[in-house]
Amino acid sequence: MLKRYLIVGCIYLIAFSNNTYAESDPSKWPLVKEAFFAQRPMAEAPFITFVAPRRAESGAQVPLEISIDQTQADANAIKTLYILVDSNPIPLAATYHLTDKLGKFKLATRIRMEMDSYIRAVGETADGKLFLGSVEIRAAGGCGGTVDGDENAIRAAAGKIKLNVESPVKFGDATPATFIIKHPMRTGLQRDLVSQGFVPAFYIQKAAFTFNNEPVMNVDFGVGTSEDPYLRFNFIPSAPGVLAVKAFDNDGKEFNHQTEVRN
């Protein structure tokens, strides 16, 4: 359903492209919300919290940590988490599909920001209830600009994965895992430094994490995710086994990696 709203959301945001000021504009959110979630009710959620810089050093690499306090009943029921950036040309940065194997949800990642903006984390329960957490970050220039280098070589090198699990592992408890995949995450809004033509969008679309062949978390990435996508998340291994990831980019290429989890 979100894909349908994505197109509408882009149309709404064209109207913002001529704004000359950079400060976060809260009036953008109602349009983004309508584009992605229509008239569905949405409640403010104090149990969705952020750790983020007030001002990021680079709009191309904005660190963001999101937590969901599952001690509250509504938080425990959240199965899907949407990350949106109000002022980005394409607001949806990523969608996370959660499972019980994540335990107390905590995720660190990096996003792109074109200008100062509110970041929204919308949690959706299995029965369709929506909950909202927000944070304001100042950053600029992360979605467009120019790129250089040998594009063929860059594409050929894409897909190398690092997947690590922090040790020592205590089975049955939350264990941090770190995922990094080498990929330029071209937005389709960047220009070639020499020709000044637009460089086609080229990005990781999906990553599916499993432990002993059972789902842990599925991620739908958008171009609002930074180059070389990075995730650090907790999961709960019940016994020794294998944490694996399978990723796909929009060229149809598949990338796989796995790591053993043991004492």
C-alpha positions in Angstrom: 0.0 0.0 0.0 2.9 2.4 0.8 4.2 2.1 -2.8 0.9 3.6 -4.1 1.2 6.5 -1.7 4.9 7.1 -2.6 4.0 8.4 -6.0 1.4 10.8 -4.6 3.9 11.9 -1.9 6.4 12.9 -4.5 3.8 15.0 -6.3 3.0 16.9 -3.2 6.6 17.6 -2.4 7.3 19.2 -5.8 5.6 22.2 -4.4 8.4 22.6 -1.8 11.3 22.6 -4.2 11.2 26.4 -4.6 11.4 27.2 -0.9 14.4 29.4 -0.2 14.6 28.8 3.5 16.1 25.7 5.1 14.6 25.6 8.6 12.3 22.6 9.3 8.8 23.3 8.2 6.1 21.5 10.3 3.5 22.3 7.7 5.0 19.7 5.3 4.0 16.8 7.6 0.2 16.9 7.0 0.8 16.6 3.2 3.3 13.8 3.7 1.0 12.0 6.1 -1.9 12.3 3.7 0.1 11.0 0.8 1.3 7.9 2.7 -1.4 7.2 5.2 -4.5 9.0 3.8 -7.1 9.7 6.5 -6.0 7.0 8.9 -5.8 8.1 12.6 -2.4 8.4 14.1 -1.5 8.8 17.8 1.5 10.5 19.2 3.7 7.8 20.8 6.1 8.7 23.6 7.3 5.1 23.5 9.0 5.8 20.1 12.2 7.7 20.9 15.3 9.0 19.0 19.0 9.6 19.6 20.1 12.0 16.9 22.3 15.1 16.5 20.6 18.5 16.6 22.8 19.4 13.6 24.4 16.8 11.4 27.9 17.2 10.0 26.7 15.9 6.6 23.3 15.6 5.0 24.6 12.5 3.2 25.3 10.6 6.4 23.0 11.5 9.2 23.2 9.1 12.2 19.9 8.1 13.7 19.0 5.7 16.6 15.4 4.6 17.1 14.0 2.8 20.1 10.6 1.3 21.0 9.8 0.8 24.6 7.9 -2.5 24.6 6.9 -2.1 28.3 3.8 -0.3 26.9 1.1 -2.5 25.4 0.7 -0.6 22.1 4.5 -0.5 21.6 4.7 -4.3 22.0 2.2 -4.7 19.1 4.1 -2.7 16.5 5.1 -4.9 13.6 6.1 -2.3 10.9 8.1 0.9 11.3 8.2 3.5 8.6 11.0 6.2 8.6 10.1 9.4 6.8 11.9 12.7 6.2 9.4 15.5 5.7 11.6 17.6 3.4 13.3 14.9 1.3 12.2 14.8 -2.4 11.2 11.1 -1.7 10.2 11.1 2.0 10.2 7.4 2.8 13.8 6.4 3.8 13.1 2.8 4.9 10.4 0.4 6.2 11.2 -2.1 8.9 9.2 -5.3 9.3 9.7 -6.5 12.9 9.5 -9.9 14.6 9.5 -11.0 18.2 13.1 -12.1 17.8 14.2 -8.4 18.0 13.3 -8.2 21.7 13.4 -4.7 23.0 13.7 -2.8 19.7 16.7 -0.6 19.2 18.1 0.3 15.8 20.9 2.6 14.7 21.2 3.6 11.0 22.2 6.5 8.7 19.9 8.5 6.5 20.1 11.2 3.8 18.6 14.7 4.3 18.3 17.3 1.6 17.5 20.1 4.1 16.5 20.8 7.7 13.6 18.6 8.5 11.5 16.6 10.9 12.2 12.9 10.9 9.1 10.7 11.5 9.0 7.2 12.8 5.5 5.7 12.2 4.8 2.4 14.0 2.0 0.2 12.7 0.4 -2.6 14.7 -0.8 -5.9 13.2 -4.4 -4.6 13.4 -3.5 -1.3 11.6 -3.2 1.2 14.4 -0.6 4.0 13.7 1.7 5.7 16.3 4.0 8.6 15.6 7.4 9.7 17.0 9.3 12.7 15.7 12.6 14.5 15.9 14.0 17.6 14.3 17.5 17.5 12.7 19.4 20.2 10.8 21.3 19.0 7.7 21.6 19.8 4.0 22.6 18.5 0.6 22.3 14.7 1.1 20.0 13.8 -1.8 21.3 15.7 -4.8 24.6 17.2 -5.7 27.2 15.7 -8.0 29.0 12.4 -8.0 32.2 11.3 -9.7 34.3 8.2 -10.2 34.0 5.2 -12.6 30.3 4.3 -12.4 30.9 0.9 -13.9 33.6 0.1 -11.3 31.4 1.4 -8.5 28.5 -0.8 -9.6 30.8 -3.8 -9.9 32.1 -3.4 -6.4 28.6 -3.0 -4.8 27.3 -5.8 -2.6 30.1 -6.6 -0.2 28.6 -7.3 3.2 29.9 -7.2 6.7 27.7 -8.9 9.3 29.0 -9.2 12.9 27.5 -10.3 16.2 28.9 -8.8 19.4 30.4 -11.3 21.7 30.2 -12.8 24.2 26.7 -14.0 23.3 24.2 -14.7 26.1 21.5 -16.9 24.7 18.0 -15.7 25.4 19.2 -12.1 25.9 19.4 -9.1 23.5 22.5 -9.3 21.4 23.8 -6.5 19.1 24.4 -7.3 15.4 25.9 -4.9 12.9 25.3 -5.0 9.2 27.1 -2.9 6.5 26.7 -3.4 2.7 28.9 -1.5 0.3 26.6 0.3 -2.1 26.5 3.9 -3.6 22.7 4.2 -3.0 22.3 6.5 -6.0 19.2 8.6 -5.5 18.4 9.4 -9.2 18.7 13.1 -8.2 22.5 13.3 -8.4 24.4 14.7 -11.4 27.5 13.3 -13.0 30.4 15.7 -12.3 31.6 15.7 -15.9 28.4 15.5 -18.1 26.1 17.1 -15.5 23.4 14.6 -16.5 21.4 12.8 -13.9 23.0 9.5 -12.6 20.3 6.7 -12.7 19.0 5.5 -9.3 20.9 2.5 -8.1 20.2 1.3 -4.5 19.7 -1.6 -2.2 15.9 -2.3 -2.1 15.6 -5.1 0.4 17.5 -7.0 3.1 16.0 -10.0 4.9 17.6 -11.2 8.1 17.1 -14.7 9.5 18.4 -16.7 12.4 18.5 -20.5 11.9 16.2 -19.9 8.8 13.6 -18.1 10.9 12.7 -14.4 10.1 14.3 -11.8 12.3 13.7 -8.5 10.4 13.0 -7.5 6.8 13.9 -4.1 5.6 12.7 -2.2 2.5 15.3 0.5 1.8 14.7 3.7 -0.1 17.1 6.2 -1.6 16.8 8.2 1.7 19.2 5.6 3.2 22.8 6.7 3.1 25.6 5.2 1.0 26.9 1.9 2.3 23.7 1.1 4.3 24.4 0.5 8.0 22.2 -1.1 10.6 23.0 -2.0 14.2 20.1 -3.8 15.9 19.4 -6.1 18.8 18.1 -9.6 18.3 17.6 -12.6 20.7 19.4 -15.8 19.8 17.8 -18.7 21.7 20.7 -21.1 21.0 23.9 -21.3 18.8 23.1 -20.9 15.1 23.5 -18.8 12.0 22.5 -15.2 11.5 22.1 -14.7 7.7 21.1 -11.8 5.4 19.9 -11.8 1.8 19.9 -8.4 0.1 18.7 -7.2 -3.4 19.3 -4.0 -5.3 17.1 -2.4 -8.0 19.2 -4.0 -10.7 18.0 -7.4 -9.6 21.3 -8.5 -8.1 21.3 -10.6 -5.0 23.9 -10.5 -2.2 24.2 -13.1 0.7 26.2 -13.3 3.8 26.0 -15.2 7.1 27.8 -15.4 10.4 27.9 -18.1 13.2 26.5 -17.2 16.6 28.1 -19.1 19.4 29.5 -18.6 22.9 
